[in-house]
Amino acid sequence: MSRKVDEWIGKTPDTPAPPRVRLRVFERHGGICYLSGRKIGAGDKWQLEHPLALINGGENRESNLAPALVDPHKVKTAEDVKQKAKNDRVRKRHLGIKKPRTIRAWRKFDGTIVHAERER
């Protein structure tokens, strides 16, 4: 019977997990990549991945870590950043911080300029 080990919690979001935590996370997932489902071999490069990304409200703790191969991890990180940027844009628009771009004037094919206040 093994003893209970306290969950590791990073002091800051940038705190890397120590090797003992990396090993526990790897063994908890059975050595399988969280993203691709592929078995992580001895020579494969892998990283600890946050299933709930830190930029999307996740915490830097052992329960929010999973092993992931480098290539799928890069793809997921890019998707997380893309989603965060979209959330920020939508939030700014809903709070009225950034107004939507509107066309105030445009040019007709004959060269005349039409202003938004007038009828098209």
N, CA, C and O atoms as a printed pandas DataFrame, in Angstrom:
     atom_number atom_name residue_name chain_id  residue_number  x_coord  y_coord  z_coord
0              1         N          MET        A               1    0.848   -1.172    0.000
1              2        CA          MET        A               1    0.000    0.000    0.000
2              3         C          MET        A               1    0.893    1.233    0.000
3              4         O          MET        A               1    1.791    1.359    0.833
4              5         N          SER        A               2    0.643    2.136   -0.933
5              6        CA          SER        A               2    1.479    3.332   -1.022
6              7         C          SER        A               2    0.907    4.445   -0.155
7              8         O          SER        A               2   -0.276    4.464    0.185
8              9         N          ARG        A               3    1.778    5.347    0.180
9             10        CA          ARG        A               3    1.334    6.448    1.032
10            11         C          ARG        A               3    0.755    7.570    0.176
11            12         O          ARG        A               3    1.031    7.660   -1.020
12            13         N          LYS        A               4   -0.030    8.399    0.787
13            14        CA          LYS        A               4   -0.660    9.525    0.107
14            15         C          LYS        A               4    0.366   10.635   -0.085
15            16         O          LYS        A               4    1.075   11.003    0.851
16            17         N          VAL        A               5    0.443   11.169   -1.311
17            18        CA          VAL        A               5    1.368   12.256   -1.622
18            19         C          VAL        A               5    0.540   13.500   -1.913
19            20         O          VAL        A               5   -0.426   13.444   -2.674
20            21         N          ASP        A               6    0.917   14.612   -1.312
21            22        CA          ASP        A               6    0.208   15.862   -1.554
22            23         C          ASP        A               6    0.378   16.295   -3.005
23            24         O          ASP        A               6    1.419   16.073   -3.623
24            25         N          GLU        A               7   -0.673   16.920   -3.533
25            26        CA          GLU        A               7   -0.623   17.405   -4.904
26            27         C          GLU        A               7    0.345   18.574   -5.004
27            28         O          GLU        A               7    0.374   19.450   -4.140
28            29         N          TRP        A               8    1.141   18.573   -6.076
29            30        CA          TRP        A               8    2.070   19.670   -6.319
30            31         C          TRP        A               8    1.299   20.850   -6.907
31            32         O          TRP        A               8    0.482   20.680   -7.812
32            33         N          ILE        A               9    1.568   22.048   -6.381
33            34        CA          ILE        A               9    0.971   23.279   -6.894
34            35         C          ILE        A               9    2.103   24.259   -7.132
35            36         O          ILE        A               9    2.883   24.540   -6.222
36            37         N          GLY        A              10    2.203   24.789   -8.361
37            38        CA          GLY        A              10    3.253   25.750   -8.690
38            39         C          GLY        A              10    3.019   27.069   -7.979
39            40         O          GLY        A              10    1.883   27.522   -7.845
40            41         N          LYS        A              11    4.109   27.686   -7.522
41            42        CA          LYS        A              11    3.972   28.970   -6.822
42            43         C          LYS        A              11    3.540   30.078   -7.768
43            44         O          LYS        A              11    2.817   30.992   -7.371
44            45         N          THR        A              12    3.983   30.000   -9.025
45            46        CA          THR        A              12    3.590   30.966  -10.050
46            47         C          THR        A              12    3.180   30.182  -11.293
47            48         O          THR        A              12    3.467   28.988  -11.382
48            49         N          PRO        A              13    2.521   30.819  -12.249
49            50        CA          PRO        A              13    2.182   30.115  -13.493
50            51         C          PRO        A              13    3.413   29.670  -14.289
51            52         O          PRO        A              13    3.324   28.751  -15.104
52            53         N          ASP        A              14    4.556   30.315  -14.057
53            54        CA          ASP        A              14    5.771   29.968  -14.791
54            55         C          ASP        A              14    6.616   28.908  -14.094
55            56         O          ASP        A              14    7.625   28.475  -14.652
56            57         N          THR        A              15    6.243   28.484  -12.913
57            58        CA          THR        A              15    7.038   27.510  -12.173
58            59         C          THR        A              15    6.990   26.155  -12.878
59            60         O          THR        A              15    5.910   25.586  -13.037
60            61         N          PRO        A              16    8.148   25.627  -13.306
61            62        CA          PRO        A              16    8.136   24.309  -13.952
62            63         C          PRO        A              16    7.943   23.202  -12.919
63            64         O          PRO        A              16    8.360   23.325  -11.767
64            65         N          ALA        A              17    7.313   22.138  -13.351
65            66        CA          ALA        A              17    7.107   20.995  -12.457
66            67         C          ALA        A              17    8.433   20.274  -12.247
67            68         O          ALA        A              17    9.179   20.070  -13.205
68            69         N          PRO        A              18    8.740   19.885  -11.014
69            70        CA          PRO        A              18    9.983   19.154  -10.760
70            71         C          PRO        A              18    9.926   17.749  -11.375
71            72         O          PRO        A              18    8.849   17.251  -11.702
72            73         N          PRO        A              19   11.096   17.116  -11.528
73            74        CA          PRO        A              19   11.140   15.779  -12.143
74            75         C          PRO        A              19   10.250   14.742  -11.448
75            76         O          PRO        A              19    9.684   13.881  -12.121
76            77         N          ARG        A              20   10.116   14.804  -10.137
77            78        CA          ARG        A              20    9.276   13.830   -9.429
78            79         C          ARG        A              20    7.812   13.974   -9.836
79            80         O          ARG        A              20    7.087   12.982   -9.914
80            81         N          VAL        A              21    7.375   15.209  -10.096
81            82        CA          VAL        A              21    5.992   15.446  -10.518
82            83         C          VAL        A              21    5.812   15.000  -11.964
83            84         O          VAL        A              21    4.785   14.416  -12.312
84            85         N          ARG        A              22    6.817   15.276  -12.816
85            86        CA          ARG        A              22    6.757   14.819  -14.212
86            87         C          ARG        A              22    6.580   13.301  -14.257
87            88         O          ARG        A              22    5.786   12.784  -15.043
88            89         N          LEU        A              23    7.323   12.598  -13.409
89            90        CA          LEU        A              23    7.236   11.137  -13.370
90            91         C          LEU        A              23    5.852   10.684  -12.906
91            92         O          LEU        A              23    5.279    9.762  -13.487
92            93         N          ARG        A              24    5.312   11.320  -11.869
93            94        CA          ARG        A              24    3.980   10.942  -11.374
94            95         C          ARG        A              24    2.910   11.169  -12.435
95            96         O          ARG        A              24    2.023   10.334  -12.613
96            97         N          VAL        A              25    2.989   12.303  -13.144
97            98        CA          VAL        A              25    1.999   12.610  -14.182
98            99         C          VAL        A              25    2.122   11.603  -15.325
99           100         O          VAL        A              25    1.117   11.109  -15.836
100          101         N          PHE        A              26    3.365   11.302  -15.721
101          102        CA          PHE        A              26    3.607   10.346  -16.801
102          103         C          PHE        A              26    3.024    8.979  -16.439
103          104         O          PHE        A              26    2.354    8.354  -17.260
104          105         N          GLU        A              27    3.275    8.520  -15.229
105          106        CA          GLU        A              27    2.777    7.210  -14.795
106          107         C          GLU        A              27    1.257    7.208  -14.618
107          108         O          GLU        A              27    0.606    6.201  -14.898
108          109         N          ARG        A              28    0.693    8.313  -14.160
109          110        CA          ARG        A              28   -0.760    8.393  -13.977
110          111         C          ARG        A              28   -1.489    8.221  -15.311
111          112         O          ARG        A              28   -2.574    7.641  -15.358
112          113         N          HIS        A              29   -0.890    8.726  -16.395
113          114        CA          HIS        A              29   -1.505    8.623  -17.722
114          115         C          HIS        A              29   -1.023    7.393  -18.486
115          116         O          HIS        A              29   -1.378    7.212  -19.650
116          117         N          GLY        A              30   -0.230    6.558  -17.851
117          118        CA          GLY        A              30    0.216    5.320  -18.484
118          119         C          GLY        A              30    1.191    5.529  -19.628
119          120         O          GLY        A              30    1.327    4.661  -20.489
120          121         N          GLY        A              31    1.869    6.663  -19.650
121          122        CA          GLY        A              31    2.838    6.929  -20.714
122          123         C          GLY        A              31    2.203    7.194  -22.063
123          124         O          GLY        A              31    2.847    7.009  -23.096
124          125         N          ILE        A              32    0.953    7.623  -22.072
125          126        CA          ILE        A              32    0.239    7.880  -23.324
126          127         C          ILE        A              32    0.024    9.378  -23.481
127          128         O          ILE        A              32   -0.340   10.077  -22.536
128          129         N          CYS        A              33    0.260    9.855  -24.711
129          130        CA          CYS        A              33    0.087   11.282  -25.013
130          131         C          CYS        A              33   -1.375   11.659  -24.801
131          132         O          CYS        A              33   -2.278   10.998  -25.315
132          133         N          TYR        A              34   -1.595   12.705  -24.054
133          134        CA          TYR        A              34   -2.947   13.177  -23.734
134          135         C          TYR        A              34   -3.681   13.653  -24.988
135          136         O          TYR        A              34   -4.903   13.526  -25.071
136          137         N          LEU        A              35   -2.951   14.200  -25.964
137          138        CA          LEU        A              35   -3.581   14.795  -27.139
138          139         C          LEU        A              35   -3.757   13.811  -28.293
139          140         O          LEU        A              35   -4.818   13.770  -28.915
140          141         N          SER        A              36   -2.726   13.020  -28.580
141          142        CA          SER        A              36   -2.794   12.133  -29.742
142          143         C          SER        A              36   -3.170   10.700  -29.381
143          144         O          SER        A              36   -3.568    9.934  -30.259
144          145         N          GLY        A              37   -3.053   10.323  -28.117
145          146        CA          GLY        A              37   -3.355    8.962  -27.713
146          147         C          GLY        A              37   -2.244    7.979  -28.039
147          148         O          GLY        A              37   -2.409    6.772  -27.861
148          149         N          ARG        A              38   -1.125    8.481  -28.511
149          150        CA          ARG        A              38    0.006    7.638  -28.889
150          151         C          ARG        A              38    0.879    7.335  -27.679
151          152         O          ARG        A              38    1.040    8.178  -26.797
152          153         N          LYS        A              39    1.436    6.142  -27.638
153          154        CA          LYS        A              39    2.353    5.755  -26.561
154          155         C          LYS        A              39    3.633    6.568  -26.705
155          156         O          LYS        A              39    4.182    6.671  -27.802
156          157         N          ILE        A              40    4.110    7.143  -25.613
157          158        CA          ILE        A              40    5.337    7.932  -25.623
158          159         C          ILE        A              40    6.505    6.979  -25.423
159          160         O          ILE        A              40    6.621    6.329  -24.383
160          161         N          GLY        A              41    7.373    6.903  -26.437
161          162        CA          GLY        A              41    8.517    6.002  -26.392
162          163         C          GLY        A              41    9.688    6.623  -25.656
163          164         O          GLY        A              41    9.642    7.780  -25.240
164          165         N          ALA        A              42   10.747    5.823  -25.502
165          166        CA          ALA        A              42   11.928    6.267  -24.758
166          167         C          ALA        A              42   12.618    7.449  -25.428
167          168         O          ALA        A              42   13.132    8.326  -24.733
168          169         N          GLY        A              43   12.646    7.497  -26.750
169          170        CA          GLY        A              43   13.338    8.581  -27.447
170          171         C          GLY        A              43   12.442    9.742  -27.841
171          172         O          GLY        A              43   12.926   10.734  -28.386
172          173         N          ASP        A              44   11.159    9.641  -27.579
173          174        CA          ASP        A              44   10.223   10.704  -27.968
174          175         C          ASP        A              44   10.355   11.903  -27.041
175          176         O          ASP        A              44   10.527   11.758  -25.831
176          177         N          LYS        A              45   10.271   13.087  -27.630
177          178        CA          LYS        A              45   10.293   14.309  -26.833
178          179         C          LYS        A              45    8.853   14.610  -26.413
179          180         O          LYS        A              45    7.939   14.618  -27.237
180          181         N          TRP        A              46    8.675   14.857  -25.123
181          182        CA          TRP        A              46    7.347   15.161  -24.609
182          183         C          TRP        A              46    7.435   16.277  -23.583
183          184         O          TRP        A              46    8.497   16.554  -23.025
184          185         N          GLN        A              47    6.304   16.904  -23.351
185          186        CA          GLN        A              47    6.214   18.012  -22.404
186          187         C          GLN        A              47    4.982   17.808  -21.535
187          188         O          GLN        A              47    4.087   17.030  -21.867
188          189         N          LEU        A              48    4.957   18.515  -20.429
189          190        CA          LEU        A              48    3.745   18.520  -19.616
190          191         C          LEU        A              48    2.801   19.568  -20.191
191          192         O          LEU        A              48    3.203   20.699  -20.464
192          193         N          GLU        A              49    1.564   19.186  -20.368
193          194        CA          GLU        A              49    0.569   20.030  -21.001
194          195         C          GLU        A              49   -0.538   20.322  -20.003
195          196         O          GLU        A              49   -0.897   19.460  -19.201
196          197         N          HIS        A              50   -1.078   21.527  -20.047
197          198        CA          HIS        A              50   -2.211   21.888  -19.191
198          199         C          HIS        A              50   -3.501   21.658  -19.982
199          200         O          HIS        A              50   -3.781   22.421  -20.906
200          201         N          PRO        A              51   -4.295   20.633  -19.654
201          202        CA          PRO        A              51   -5.559   20.426  -20.373
202          203         C          PRO        A              51   -6.449   21.669  -20.355
203          204         O          PRO        A              51   -7.045   22.014  -21.375
204          205         N          LEU        A              52   -6.545   22.333  -19.229
205          206        CA          LEU        A              52   -7.214   23.633  -19.167
206          207         C          LEU        A              52   -6.092   24.663  -19.132
207          208         O          LEU        A              52   -5.456   24.876  -18.100
208          209         N          ALA        A              53   -5.862   25.296  -20.279
209          210        CA          ALA        A              53   -4.707   26.182  -20.447
210          211         C          ALA        A              53   -4.680   27.282  -19.393
211          212         O          ALA        A              53   -5.718   27.766  -18.944
212          213         N          LEU        A              54   -3.466   27.662  -19.014
213          214        CA          LEU        A              54   -3.296   28.718  -18.015
214          215         C          LEU        A              54   -3.925   30.021  -18.492
215          216         O          LEU        A              54   -4.522   30.745  -17.695
216          217         N          ILE        A              55   -3.799   30.332  -19.792
217          218        CA          ILE        A              55   -4.356   31.593  -20.292
218          219         C          ILE        A              55   -5.877   31.567  -20.344
219          220         O          ILE        A              55   -6.515   32.613  -20.460
220          221         N          ASN        A              56   -6.459   30.380  -20.260
221          222        CA          ASN        A              56   -7.918   30.265  -20.263
222          223         C          ASN        A              56   -8.476   29.950  -18.879
223          224         O          ASN        A              56   -9.598   29.459  -18.753
224          225         N          GLY        A              57   -7.687   30.236  -17.837
225          226        CA          GLY        A              57   -8.183   30.089  -16.477
226          227         C          GLY        A              57   -7.736   28.838  -15.744
227          228         O          GLY        A              57   -8.176   28.600  -14.619
228          229         N          GLY        A              58   -6.876   28.036  -16.347
229          230        CA          GLY        A              58   -6.381   26.833  -15.682
230          231         C          GLY        A              58   -5.359   27.168  -14.607
231          232         O          GLY        A              58   -4.846   28.285  -14.550
232          233         N          GLU        A              59   -5.072   26.197  -13.764
233          234        CA          GLU        A              59   -4.111   26.394  -12.680
234          235         C          GLU        A              59   -2.865   25.569  -12.942
235          236         O          GLU        A              59   -2.912   24.539  -13.615
236          237         N          ASN        A              60   -1.747   26.038  -12.398
237          238        CA          ASN        A              60   -0.480   25.321  -12.526
238          239         C          ASN        A              60   -0.368   24.347  -11.358
239          240         O          ASN        A              60    0.342   24.598  -10.384
240          241         N          ARG        A              61   -1.084   23.232  -11.478
241          242        CA          ARG        A              61   -1.076   22.227  -10.424
242          243         C          ARG        A              61   -1.058   20.845  -11.061
243          244         O          ARG        A              61   -1.364   20.685  -12.243
244          245         N          GLU        A              62   -0.700   19.863  -10.269
245          246        CA          GLU        A              62   -0.519   18.498  -10.772
246          247         C          GLU        A              62   -1.788   17.929  -11.404
247          248         O          GLU        A              62   -1.702   17.202  -12.393
248          249         N          SER        A              63   -2.939   18.236  -10.867
249          250        CA          SER        A              63   -4.184   17.694  -11.419
250          251         C          SER        A              63   -4.530   18.300  -12.779
251          252         O          SER        A              63   -5.380   17.765  -13.491
252          253         N          ASN        A              64   -3.887   19.401  -13.147
253          254        CA          ASN        A              64   -4.120   20.041  -14.441
254          255         C          ASN        A              64   -2.920   19.830  -15.363
255          256         O          ASN        A              64   -2.646   20.673  -16.218
256          257         N          LEU        A              65   -2.214   18.736  -15.204
257          258        CA          LEU        A              65   -1.066   18.420  -16.054
258          259         C          LEU        A              65   -1.271   17.064  -16.712
259          260         O          LEU        A              65   -1.844   16.149  -16.120
260          261         N          ALA        A              66   -0.790   16.952  -17.953
261          262        CA          ALA        A              66   -0.858   15.691  -18.683
262          263         C          ALA        A              66    0.322   15.635  -19.640
263          264         O          ALA        A              66    0.756   16.673  -20.141
264          265         N          PRO        A              67    0.854   14.434  -19.907
265          266        CA          PRO        A              67    1.963   14.332  -20.854
266          267         C          PRO        A              67    1.463   14.495  -22.286
267          268         O          PRO        A              67    0.394   14.000  -22.645
268          269         N          ALA        A              68    2.260   15.204  -23.103
269          270        CA          ALA        A              68    1.900   15.402  -24.505
270          271         C          ALA        A              68    3.159   15.437  -25.348
271          272         O          ALA        A              68    4.168   16.023  -24.956
272          273         N          LEU        A              69    3.092   14.806  -26.507
273          274        CA          LEU        A              69    4.202   14.882  -27.447
274          275         C          LEU        A              69    4.342   16.319  -27.928
275          276         O          LEU        A              69    3.369   17.074  -27.926
276          277         N          VAL        A              70    5.553   16.701  -28.340
277          278        CA          VAL        A              70    5.850   18.103  -28.646
278          279         C          VAL        A              70    4.989   18.641  -29.794
279          280         O          VAL        A              70    4.432   19.732  -29.676
280          281         N          ASP        A              71    4.870   17.897  -30.902
281          282        CA          ASP        A              71    4.126   18.416  -32.057
282          283         C          ASP        A              71    2.638   18.637  -31.766
283          284         O          ASP        A              71    2.127   19.717  -32.066
284          285         N          PRO        A              72    1.920   17.660  -31.194
285          286        CA          PRO        A              72    0.518   17.938  -30.854
286          287         C          PRO        A              72    0.371   19.047  -29.808
287          288         O          PRO        A              72   -0.619   19.778  -29.803
288          289         N          HIS        A              73    1.364   19.163  -28.926
289          290        CA          HIS        A              73    1.307   20.204  -27.898
290          291         C          HIS        A              73    1.401   21.587  -28.528
291          292         O          HIS        A              73    0.705   22.510  -28.105
292          293         N          LYS        A              74    2.264   21.741  -29.545
293          294        CA          LYS        A              74    2.375   23.032  -30.238
294          295         C          LYS        A              74    1.053   23.409  -30.896
295          296         O          LYS        A              74    0.635   24.565  -30.847
296          297         N          VAL        A              75    0.400   22.428  -31.511
297          298        CA          VAL        A              75   -0.879   22.689  -32.181
298          299         C          VAL        A              75   -1.930   23.132  -31.164
299          300         O          VAL        A              75   -2.655   24.098  -31.402
300          301         N          LYS        A              76   -2.016   22.428  -30.029
301          302        CA          LYS        A              76   -3.018   22.788  -29.017
302          303         C          LYS        A              76   -2.737   24.153  -28.412
303          304         O          LYS        A              76   -3.661   24.923  -28.152
304          305         N          THR        A              77   -1.453   24.459  -28.186
305          306        CA          THR        A              77   -1.101   25.765  -27.632
306          307         C          THR        A              77   -1.527   26.879  -28.583
307          308         O          THR        A              77   -2.052   27.903  -28.146
308          309         N          ALA        A              78   -1.302   26.682  -29.884
309          310        CA          ALA        A              78   -1.725   27.681  -30.871
310          311         C          ALA        A              78   -3.246   27.852  -30.847
311          312         O          ALA        A              78   -3.744   28.973  -30.954
312          313         N          GLU        A              79   -3.976   26.759  -30.709
313          314        CA          GLU        A              79   -5.440   26.844  -30.633
314          315         C          GLU        A              79   -5.887   27.566  -29.362
315          316         O          GLU        A              79   -6.843   28.341  -29.388
316          317         N          ASP        A              80   -5.194   27.310  -28.250
317          318        CA          ASP        A              80   -5.527   27.987  -26.991
318          319         C          ASP        A              80   -5.321   29.492  -27.105
319          320         O          ASP        A              80   -6.155   30.272  -26.644
320          321         N          VAL        A              81   -4.211   29.902  -27.719
321          322        CA          VAL        A              81   -3.919   31.328  -27.884
322          323         C          VAL        A              81   -4.952   31.965  -28.809
323          324         O          VAL        A              81   -5.415   33.078  -28.561
324          325         N          LYS        A              82   -5.308   31.256  -29.868
325          326        CA          LYS        A              82   -6.319   31.759  -30.806
326          327         C          LYS        A              82   -7.664   31.955  -30.098
327          328         O          LYS        A              82   -8.327   32.975  -30.286
328          329         N          GLN        A              83   -8.055   30.980  -29.290
329          330        CA          GLN        A              83   -9.325   31.077  -28.561
330          331         C          GLN        A              83   -9.303   32.225  -27.555
331          332         O          GLN        A              83  -10.294   32.940  -27.413
332          333         N          LYS        A              84   -8.179   32.408  -26.853
333          334        CA          LYS        A              84   -8.061   33.497  -25.883
334          335         C          LYS        A              84   -8.173   34.851  -26.579
335          336         O          LYS        A              84   -8.835   35.757  -26.072
336          337         N          ALA        A              85   -7.527   34.991  -27.739
337          338        CA          ALA        A              85   -7.596   36.251  -28.481
338          339         C          ALA        A              85   -9.031   36.543  -28.914
339          340         O          ALA        A              85   -9.490   37.683  -28.830
340          341         N          LYS        A              86   -9.733   35.516  -29.376
341          342        CA          LYS        A              86  -11.120   35.722  -29.792
342          343         C          LYS        A              86  -11.993   36.100  -28.595
343          344         O          LYS        A              86  -12.834   36.992  -28.696
344          345         N          ASN        A              87  -11.792   35.421  -27.465
345          346        CA          ASN        A              87  -12.561   35.750  -26.261
346          347         C          ASN        A              87  -12.332   37.202  -25.851
347          348         O          ASN        A              87  -13.271   37.897  -25.462
348          349         N          ASP        A              88  -11.082   37.657  -25.939
349          350        CA          ASP        A              88  -10.770   39.044  -25.582
350          351         C          ASP        A              88  -11.441   40.028  -26.534
351          352         O          ASP        A              88  -11.971   41.051  -26.099
352          353         N          ARG        A              89  -11.420   39.718  -27.844
353          354        CA          ARG        A              89  -12.063   40.608  -28.820
354          355         C          ARG        A              89  -13.559   40.708  -28.563
355          356         O          ARG        A              89  -14.122   41.803  -28.571
356          357         N          VAL        A              90  -14.203   39.571  -28.336
357          358        CA          VAL        A              90  -15.652   39.563  -28.096
358          359         C          VAL        A              90  -15.975   40.307  -26.806
359          360         O          VAL        A              90  -16.938   41.072  -26.752
360          361         N          ARG        A              91  -15.174   40.084  -25.769
361          362        CA          ARG        A              91  -15.411   40.753  -24.484
362          363         C          ARG        A              91  -15.281   42.266  -24.619
363          364         O          ARG        A              91  -16.098   43.008  -24.075
364          365         N          LYS        A              92  -14.254   42.732  -25.344
365          366        CA          LYS        A              92  -14.085   44.175  -25.549
366          367         C          LYS        A              92  -15.274   44.758  -26.297
367          368         O          LYS        A              92  -15.760   45.840  -25.967
368          369         N          ARG        A              93  -15.737   44.029  -27.311
369          370        CA          ARG        A              93  -16.868   44.529  -28.085
370          371         C          ARG        A              93  -18.121   44.590  -27.215
371          372         O          ARG        A              93  -18.877   45.558  -27.296
372          373         N          HIS        A              94  -18.352   43.583  -26.392
373          374        CA          HIS        A              94  -19.549   43.561  -25.548
374          375         C          HIS        A              94  -19.501   44.616  -24.446
375          376         O          HIS        A              94  -20.540   45.129  -24.029
376          377         N          LEU        A              95  -18.297   44.940  -23.975
377          378        CA          LEU        A              95  -18.157   45.965  -22.944
378          379         C          LEU        A              95  -18.094   47.377  -23.526
379          380         O          LEU        A              95  -18.074   48.355  -22.779
380          381         N          GLY        A              96  -18.064   47.485  -24.851
381          382        CA          GLY        A              96  -18.019   48.789  -25.499
382          383         C          GLY        A              96  -16.645   49.423  -25.511
383          384         O          GLY        A              96  -16.521   50.619  -25.776
384          385         N          ILE        A              97  -15.603   48.643  -25.228
385          386        CA          ILE        A              97  -14.245   49.185  -25.226
386          387         C          ILE        A              97  -13.769   49.421  -26.648
387          388         O          ILE        A              97  -13.101   50.419  -26.921
388          389         N          LYS        A              98  -14.099   48.528  -27.541
389          390        CA          LYS        A              98  -13.696   48.673  -28.934
390          391         C          LYS        A              98  -14.951   48.698  -29.788
391          392         O          LYS        A              98  -15.737   47.752  -29.783
392          393         N          LYS        A              99  -15.128   49.768  -30.508
393          394        CA          LYS        A              99  -16.284   49.912  -31.375
394          395         C          LYS        A              99  -16.049   49.148  -32.678
395          396         O          LYS        A              99  -14.915   49.070  -33.149
396          397         N          PRO        A             100  -17.091   48.592  -33.256
397          398        CA          PRO        A             100  -16.917   47.916  -34.536
398          399         C          PRO        A             100  -16.586   48.922  -35.629
399          400         O          PRO        A             100  -17.078   50.051  -35.625
400          401         N          ARG        A             101  -15.751   48.499  -36.558
401          402        CA          ARG        A             101  -15.389   49.384  -37.667
402          403         C          ARG        A             101  -16.588   49.535  -38.590
403          404         O          ARG        A             101  -17.214   48.548  -38.977
404          405         N          THR        A             102  -16.900   50.763  -38.936
405          406        CA          THR        A             102  -17.984   51.016  -39.875
406          407         C          THR        A             102  -17.442   51.825  -41.034
407          408         O          THR        A             102  -16.504   52.606  -40.877
408          409         N          ILE        A             103  -18.027   51.637  -42.173
409          410        CA          ILE        A             103  -17.610   52.371  -43.365
410          411         C          ILE        A             103  -18.366   53.696  -43.374
411          412         O          ILE        A             103  -19.594   53.719  -43.450
412          413         N          ARG        A             104  -17.624   54.793  -43.296
413          414        CA          ARG        A             104  -18.234   56.127  -43.263
414          415         C          ARG        A             104  -18.491   56.664  -44.668
415          416         O          ARG        A             104  -19.456   57.397  -44.889
416          417         N          ALA        A             105  -17.637   56.303  -45.608
417          418        CA          ALA        A             105  -17.799   56.781  -46.983
418          419         C          ALA        A             105  -17.235   55.731  -47.929
419          420         O          ALA        A             105  -16.345   54.962  -47.563
420          421         N          TRP        A             106  -17.754   55.707  -49.132
421          422        CA          TRP        A             106  -17.242   54.779  -50.134
422          423         C          TRP        A             106  -17.343   55.432  -51.499
423          424         O          TRP        A             106  -18.031   56.437  -51.676
424          425         N          ARG        A             107  -16.652   54.847  -52.455
425          426        CA          ARG        A             107  -16.595   55.406  -53.798
426          427         C          ARG        A             107  -17.397   54.518  -54.739
427          428         O          ARG        A             107  -17.248   53.296  -54.741
428          429         N          LYS        A             108  -18.261   55.159  -55.549
429          430        CA          LYS        A             108  -19.022   54.423  -56.553
430          431         C          LYS        A             108  -18.122   54.126  -57.748
431          432         O          LYS        A             108  -17.007   54.638  -57.841
432          433         N          PHE        A             109  -18.618   53.298  -58.657
433          434        CA          PHE        A             109  -17.825   52.945  -59.832
434          435         C          PHE        A             109  -17.564   54.148  -60.731
435          436         O          PHE        A             109  -16.555   54.179  -61.435
436          437         N          ASP        A             110  -18.449   55.132  -60.719
437          438        CA          ASP        A             110  -18.224   56.313  -61.559
438          439         C          ASP        A             110  -17.295   57.323  -60.897
439          440         O          ASP        A             110  -17.000   58.360  -61.492
440          441         N          GLY        A             111  -16.823   57.045  -59.673
441          442        CA          GLY        A             111  -15.849   57.906  -59.008
442          443         C          GLY        A             111  -16.432   58.844  -57.971
443          444         O          GLY        A             111  -15.675   59.480  -57.238
444          445         N          THR        A             112  -17.741   58.954  -57.881
445          446        CA          THR        A             112  -18.332   59.851  -56.893
446          447         C          THR        A             112  -18.267   59.220  -55.503
447          448         O          THR        A             112  -18.361   58.003  -55.349
448          449         N          ILE        A             113  -18.106   60.073  -54.506
449          450        CA          ILE        A             113  -18.001   59.610  -53.123
450          451         C          ILE        A             113  -19.362   59.723  -52.460
451          452         O          ILE        A             113  -20.028   60.754  -52.561
452          453         N          VAL        A             114  -19.769   58.671  -51.790
453          454        CA          VAL        A             114  -21.043   58.632  -51.091
454          455         C          VAL        A             114  -20.737   58.554  -49.602
455          456         O          VAL        A             114  -19.948   57.713  -49.174
456          457         N          HIS        A             115  -21.359   59.431  -48.807
457          458        CA          HIS        A             115  -21.157   59.433  -47.357
458          459         C          HIS        A             115  -22.245   58.614  -46.678
459          460         O          HIS        A             115  -23.338   58.463  -47.224
460          461         N          ALA        A             116  -21.964   58.096  -45.517
461          462        CA          ALA        A             116  -22.874   57.194  -44.813
462          463         C          ALA        A             116  -24.161   57.886  -44.396
463          464         O          ALA        A             116  -25.185   57.220  -44.244
464          465         N          GLU        A             117  -24.142   59.202  -44.207
465          466        CA          GLU        A             117  -25.337   59.908  -43.767
466          467         C          GLU        A             117  -26.396   59.962  -44.868
467          468         O          GLU        A             117  -27.585   60.098  -44.579
468          469         N          ARG        A             118  -25.977   59.859  -46.103
469          470        CA          ARG        A             118  -26.909   59.933  -47.231
470          471         C          ARG        A             118  -27.399   58.542  -47.607
471          472         O          ARG        A             118  -26.825   57.531  -47.202
472          473         N          GLU        A             119  -28.460   58.514  -48.381
473          474        CA          GLU        A             119  -28.944   57.234  -48.885
474          475         C          GLU        A             119  -27.998   56.721  -49.956
475          476         O          GLU        A             119  -27.374   57.499  -50.677
476          477         N          ARG        A             120  -27.902   55.436  -50.049
477          478        CA          ARG        A             120  -27.007   54.845  -51.049
478          479         C          ARG        A             120  -27.614   54.969  -52.367
479          480         O          ARG        A             120  -27.028   54.535  -53.359
